[in-house]
Amino acid sequence: GKTISVIRFEPINKQENQNEQKPIYYFGSFNVDSEARGLGVGEEMMNLALIEESQKNILEGHVPPQFEVGTCYVEKSGFVLDGYIADYHKTGEPLFSMYLDKKQNEKYFYRNEGKKNKINEEQIKKQCISIELLDAKIKTDEPIVLKFDMQNDFGKMHETMQKLLIAKDDSGQDVPEQNMENKYKITRYFSEDKKDKNNHTRYFVFEKIK
């Protein structure tokens, strides 16, 4: 038969992973045959592969903020956005770093893993604050819900991510000697209206690092 989708996982050796029970794998390239694109086959296969791999491994990866597929990684596959590369290899393009550890996810209030009472998107939208209230909200140590138009507010989004997320270098490692106070992970991330291609607003839920 013909191969219509390929996904790659590569083992990562990390010093901090020596005491982990699960090995860490990098979720790399994902490709779909041109004839199968737009049919939803590739997305379904990707989700199945990620679910299977996450049962036995911790997964890491990267996704550009511009790509809406990042919302699927967080909402459907279970990734958490745990850092920000502000200028990847001097290209001017930023990247989110992401991390999938099902057990760790249970510690976050807004993640639904292992919870009977699920938190849906409409509930999250009602808790969204304006960017002007961000500094005051940080002082409370409570989760933060923000929204950005990824076309018109991209600069403000970029600035906010550098403020709230851990800075990562081009290899995905934490930038040394940075101030780790008031740093967050993005535990929920979704589009305002998935059916409206002209609506570029996305919601972000930030929770203090655990």
C-alpha positions as CSV (number, residue, x, y, z in Angstrom):
1,G,0.0,0.0,0.0
2,K,0.9,3.7,-0.3
3,T,2.3,5.6,2.7
4,I,0.1,8.7,3.1
5,S,1.5,10.0,6.4
6,V,4.8,10.0,8.2
7,I,5.6,11.2,11.7
8,R,9.0,11.1,13.4
9,F,10.0,10.7,17.0
10,E,13.7,11.0,18.1
11,P,15.1,10.0,21.5
12,I,16.6,12.9,23.6
13,N,19.2,12.4,26.2
14,K,18.8,15.0,28.9
15,Q,20.7,15.4,32.2
16,E,17.6,16.4,34.1
17,N,15.8,13.3,32.8
18,Q,18.0,10.8,34.7
19,N,15.5,10.4,37.5
20,E,12.5,10.3,35.1
21,Q,10.6,7.0,34.7
22,K,9.8,7.8,31.1
23,P,12.3,8.5,28.3
24,I,12.0,11.8,26.4
25,Y,11.4,11.8,22.7
26,Y,11.3,14.8,20.3
27,F,8.2,15.0,18.1
28,G,9.7,16.0,14.8
29,S,8.6,16.3,11.2
30,F,5.0,15.4,10.2
31,N,4.2,15.0,6.6
32,V,1.0,14.0,4.7
33,D,0.9,12.9,1.0
34,S,-0.4,15.7,-1.2
35,E,-3.4,13.6,-2.4
36,A,-4.6,13.0,1.2
37,R,-4.4,16.6,2.4
38,G,-7.6,18.3,3.4
39,L,-9.3,15.0,4.2
40,G,-8.5,15.0,7.9
41,V,-6.6,11.7,7.6
42,G,-3.3,13.2,8.5
43,E,-4.6,15.0,11.6
44,E,-6.3,11.8,12.8
45,M,-3.1,9.7,12.3
46,M,-1.0,12.3,14.0
47,N,-3.4,12.3,17.1
48,L,-3.3,8.5,17.3
49,A,0.5,8.5,17.0
50,L,0.8,11.1,19.7
51,I,-1.6,9.4,22.0
52,E,0.3,6.1,21.6
53,E,3.7,7.6,22.1
54,S,2.6,9.7,25.1
55,Q,1.6,6.5,27.0
56,K,5.2,5.3,27.2
57,N,7.3,8.5,26.6
58,I,7.5,12.2,27.5
59,L,7.3,14.2,24.3
60,E,8.9,17.5,23.3
61,G,8.5,19.7,20.2
62,H,8.2,23.2,18.8
63,V,5.5,25.0,16.9
64,P,5.4,28.6,15.4
65,P,2.8,30.9,16.9
66,Q,1.6,31.7,13.4
67,F,0.5,28.1,12.8
68,E,-3.0,27.3,14.1
69,V,-2.1,23.6,14.4
70,G,-0.5,24.5,17.7
71,T,-4.0,24.8,19.2
72,C,-4.6,21.1,18.2
73,Y,-1.4,20.0,19.9
74,V,-2.5,21.6,23.2
75,E,-6.3,20.9,23.1
76,K,-6.4,17.5,21.4
77,S,-3.0,15.9,21.9
78,G,-2.3,17.2,25.5
79,F,0.9,19.3,24.9
80,V,1.6,22.3,27.2
81,L,3.5,25.2,25.8
82,D,6.4,25.6,28.3
83,G,8.8,28.1,26.7
84,Y,9.5,30.7,24.0
85,I,12.3,31.0,21.5
86,A,12.0,34.7,20.5
87,D,14.3,34.7,17.5
88,Y,14.9,31.2,16.1
89,H,18.4,31.1,14.5
90,K,18.3,34.8,13.9
91,T,15.4,34.4,11.4
92,G,13.1,36.8,13.2
93,E,10.6,34.0,13.7
94,P,9.6,32.9,17.2
95,L,8.7,29.4,18.3
96,F,6.8,27.9,21.2
97,S,8.5,25.0,22.9
98,M,6.0,22.3,23.9
99,Y,6.0,19.4,26.3
100,L,3.6,16.4,26.7
101,D,3.6,14.6,30.0
102,K,0.1,13.2,30.8
103,K,0.9,12.8,34.5
104,Q,2.3,16.3,34.9
105,N,-0.8,17.7,33.2
106,E,-3.1,16.5,36.0
107,K,-1.4,19.1,38.3
108,Y,-2.7,22.0,36.2
109,F,-6.2,23.3,37.1
110,Y,-7.3,24.0,33.5
111,R,-6.1,20.7,32.0
112,N,-8.9,18.2,31.9
113,E,-6.8,15.0,32.3
114,G,-8.0,12.9,35.2
115,K,-10.8,15.3,36.1
116,K,-14.5,14.6,36.4
117,N,-15.6,18.2,35.9
118,K,-14.1,19.4,32.6
119,I,-13.4,23.1,31.9
120,N,-14.7,24.0,28.4
121,E,-13.7,26.8,26.1
122,E,-16.8,29.0,26.8
123,Q,-16.0,29.0,30.6
124,I,-12.4,30.0,29.8
125,K,-13.5,32.9,27.5
126,K,-15.5,34.4,30.3
127,Q,-12.4,34.6,32.4
128,C,-10.4,36.5,29.8
129,I,-8.8,39.8,31.0
130,S,-7.5,42.8,29.1
131,I,-3.8,43.1,28.6
132,E,-3.9,46.3,30.7
133,L,-4.7,44.3,33.8
134,L,-1.8,41.8,33.3
135,D,0.7,43.2,35.8
136,A,-2.0,43.3,38.5
137,K,-3.0,39.8,37.8
138,I,0.5,38.5,37.9
139,K,0.8,39.6,41.5
140,T,-2.1,37.4,42.5
141,D,-0.4,34.1,41.4
142,E,-3.7,33.1,39.9
143,P,-4.0,31.6,36.3
144,I,-4.3,34.2,33.6
145,V,-6.5,34.1,30.5
146,L,-5.6,36.4,27.6
147,K,-6.6,36.6,23.9
148,F,-4.7,38.0,20.9
149,D,-5.6,38.6,17.3
150,M,-2.7,36.7,15.8
151,Q,-2.6,39.1,12.8
152,N,-3.3,42.5,14.3
153,D,-1.9,41.9,17.8
154,F,1.1,39.7,16.9
155,G,3.6,42.2,18.3
156,K,1.8,42.5,21.6
157,M,1.5,38.7,21.8
158,H,5.2,38.3,21.1
159,E,6.1,40.8,23.9
160,T,3.7,39.1,26.4
161,M,5.2,35.6,25.7
162,Q,8.7,36.9,26.4
163,K,7.4,38.3,29.7
164,L,5.5,35.2,30.9
165,L,7.2,32.2,29.4
166,I,10.6,30.7,30.1
167,A,13.1,31.9,27.5
168,K,14.6,29.1,25.4
169,D,17.6,29.0,23.2
170,D,17.6,27.6,19.6
171,S,18.1,24.0,20.9
172,G,15.1,24.3,23.2
173,Q,17.1,24.5,26.4
174,D,16.4,27.1,29.1
175,V,18.4,30.3,28.6
176,P,20.8,30.5,31.6
177,E,20.7,33.1,34.4
178,Q,17.2,34.4,33.5
179,N,14.7,35.6,36.2
180,M,12.5,32.6,36.8
181,E,10.1,34.5,39.0
182,N,6.5,34.9,37.7
183,K,7.0,32.4,34.8
184,Y,4.1,30.4,33.4
185,K,3.2,27.6,31.1
186,I,0.3,27.7,28.6
187,T,-2.0,24.9,29.6
188,R,-4.9,25.7,27.2
189,Y,-4.7,27.3,23.8
190,F,-7.6,27.5,21.2
191,S,-9.1,29.6,18.4
192,E,-12.1,31.8,19.1
193,D,-14.0,30.5,16.1
194,K,-12.5,27.5,14.3
195,K,-15.0,27.7,11.4
196,D,-14.4,31.4,10.6
197,K,-11.1,31.5,8.7
198,N,-11.1,35.3,8.9
199,N,-11.2,35.2,12.7
200,H,-7.5,35.1,13.9
201,T,-8.2,35.5,17.7
202,R,-6.8,32.9,20.0
203,Y,-7.2,32.3,23.7
204,F,-4.2,31.5,26.0
205,V,-4.4,30.1,29.6
206,F,-1.3,30.7,31.6
207,E,-0.7,28.8,34.8
208,K,2.3,29.1,37.2
209,I,5.0,26.6,36.6
210,K,4.6,23.4,38.7
